[in-house]
Amino acid sequence: MQNQINIKNKKARFEYHLFDKFIAGIVLSGTEIKSIRNSKASILEAYCIFENNEVWIRNMHITAYENGSIYNHKPRTDRKLLLNKKEISKIEKFLKVKGNTIVPLKMFITDKGWAKLEIATAQGKKLHDKRHDMKEKDDKRDMDRAMKRF
């Protein structure tokens, strides 16, 4: 069974230098998984925080389930990420340096039906780094076009 749910944060690679990547489970309430399966979630504005030896994702938007009752979930709440102790300690050490953060890259559903989130430790890019990346991307596109002509 191939699942096609794949919610990405395209801005993350442009805005940050990415270092280590982790796959984390997410603690969800009743109707949240149904909305995610309908691709009604966004991690574009989301970021991760470290609090009480736990990693949380904040500002992730999961639209309220349309067939839900009065017990539907809130669209933007903090959700706990499930990581093992070794990964949590590695993230904690990384976050002690000023300017370092954790960004969500991709949310997907596994073959078993579990919602997972790919997160990465990151450091913000400066404006000249972003310009350099855009120039490289344009140069690569121009080279590909030139190769297609021949």
C-alpha positions as CSV (number, residue, x, y, z in Angstrom):
1,M,0.0,0.0,0.0
2,Q,1.6,3.2,-1.1
3,N,0.4,6.3,0.7
4,Q,0.5,9.6,-1.1
5,I,0.2,12.0,1.9
6,N,3.3,14.1,1.8
7,I,3.1,17.6,3.3
8,K,6.4,19.6,2.8
9,N,7.9,22.8,4.1
10,K,9.6,24.1,0.9
11,K,10.8,27.3,2.5
12,A,13.0,25.4,5.1
13,R,15.8,24.5,2.7
14,F,15.9,28.1,1.4
15,E,15.8,29.8,4.8
16,Y,18.1,27.5,6.8
17,H,21.4,25.5,6.7
18,L,20.2,22.0,7.6
19,F,22.4,19.6,9.6
20,D,21.0,16.5,11.3
21,K,17.6,15.0,10.2
22,F,15.3,13.0,12.5
23,I,12.1,11.2,11.9
24,A,9.7,11.8,14.8
25,G,6.2,10.4,15.6
26,I,3.5,12.9,16.6
27,V,1.0,12.7,19.4
28,L,-2.4,13.4,17.9
29,S,-5.9,13.6,19.2
30,G,-9.0,11.9,17.7
31,T,-9.8,13.8,14.5
32,E,-6.4,15.2,13.7
33,I,-5.2,12.0,11.9
34,K,-8.3,12.1,9.7
35,S,-7.6,15.6,8.6
36,I,-3.9,14.7,7.9
37,R,-5.0,11.8,5.8
38,N,-7.2,14.2,3.8
39,S,-4.0,16.4,3.3
40,K,-5.6,19.2,5.4
41,A,-2.4,20.2,7.3
42,S,0.3,22.7,6.9
43,I,3.8,22.9,8.4
44,L,4.9,26.0,6.5
45,E,4.8,28.3,9.6
46,A,5.6,25.6,12.1
47,Y,8.7,25.4,14.3
48,C,9.9,23.1,17.1
49,I,10.7,24.0,20.7
50,F,12.6,22.1,23.4
51,E,10.7,22.1,26.7
52,N,11.0,19.9,29.8
53,N,13.2,17.4,28.1
54,E,10.6,17.0,25.3
55,V,10.4,18.3,21.8
56,W,7.2,20.0,20.7
57,I,6.0,21.4,17.4
58,R,4.3,24.7,17.6
59,N,2.1,26.6,15.1
60,M,1.4,23.5,12.9
61,H,-2.0,23.9,11.4
62,I,-4.3,20.9,11.1
63,T,-7.7,21.9,9.7
64,A,-10.7,20.8,11.8
65,Y,-12.2,17.6,10.5
66,E,-15.3,18.4,8.5
67,N,-17.3,15.4,9.7
68,G,-16.3,15.9,13.4
69,S,-18.6,16.8,16.2
70,I,-18.3,19.3,19.0
71,Y,-15.3,17.3,20.2
72,N,-13.2,18.3,17.2
73,H,-9.6,19.4,17.8
74,K,-8.2,22.9,17.8
75,P,-6.3,23.8,14.5
76,R,-3.2,25.2,16.1
77,T,-2.0,23.6,19.3
78,D,1.4,22.4,20.5
79,R,1.9,18.8,19.7
80,K,4.5,16.5,21.3
81,L,7.0,14.8,19.1
82,L,8.1,11.3,19.9
83,L,11.9,10.8,19.8
84,N,14.2,8.5,21.7
85,K,16.5,9.8,24.5
86,K,19.7,9.8,22.4
87,E,18.0,12.0,19.7
88,I,16.5,14.4,22.4
89,S,19.9,14.8,24.1
90,K,21.6,15.5,20.7
91,I,18.9,18.1,19.9
92,E,19.3,19.7,23.4
93,K,23.1,20.1,22.9
94,F,22.6,21.6,19.5
95,L,20.0,24.2,20.7
96,K,22.4,25.5,23.4
97,V,24.2,27.5,20.7
98,K,22.6,30.8,19.9
99,G,21.0,30.9,16.5
100,N,20.3,27.2,16.2
101,T,16.8,25.9,15.8
102,I,14.7,22.9,14.8
103,V,12.6,23.1,11.7
104,P,10.0,20.6,10.3
105,L,10.7,19.5,6.8
106,K,8.1,17.0,5.8
107,M,5.0,15.2,7.3
108,F,4.0,11.9,5.9
109,I,2.0,8.8,6.7
110,T,3.9,5.4,7.0
111,D,2.7,2.2,5.5
112,K,1.4,1.2,8.9
113,G,-0.8,4.4,9.1
114,W,1.3,6.4,11.6
115,A,1.8,10.1,11.1
116,K,5.5,11.0,11.1
117,L,7.4,14.3,10.9
118,E,10.8,14.8,9.5
119,I,12.6,17.5,11.4
120,A,16.1,18.9,11.1
121,T,18.5,20.8,13.2
122,A,19.2,24.1,11.4
123,Q,20.8,27.5,11.5
124,G,19.4,30.5,9.8
125,K,20.9,31.7,6.5
126,K,22.2,35.2,5.9
127,L,20.8,37.2,3.0
128,H,24.0,36.7,0.9
129,D,23.7,32.9,1.4
130,K,20.2,33.0,0.0
131,R,21.3,35.1,-3.0
132,H,24.1,32.6,-3.6
133,D,21.7,29.7,-3.5
134,M,19.4,31.5,-6.0
135,K,22.3,32.2,-8.3
136,E,23.4,28.5,-8.2
137,K,19.8,27.4,-8.9
138,D,19.5,29.8,-11.9
139,D,22.9,28.7,-13.3
140,K,21.9,25.1,-13.0
141,R,18.6,25.7,-14.8
142,D,20.5,27.6,-17.6
143,M,23.0,24.8,-18.0
144,D,20.2,22.2,-18.2
145,R,18.4,24.3,-20.9
146,A,21.7,24.6,-22.9
147,M,22.2,20.8,-22.7
148,K,18.7,20.1,-24.0
149,R,19.4,22.1,-27.1
150,F,22.2,19.9,-28.2
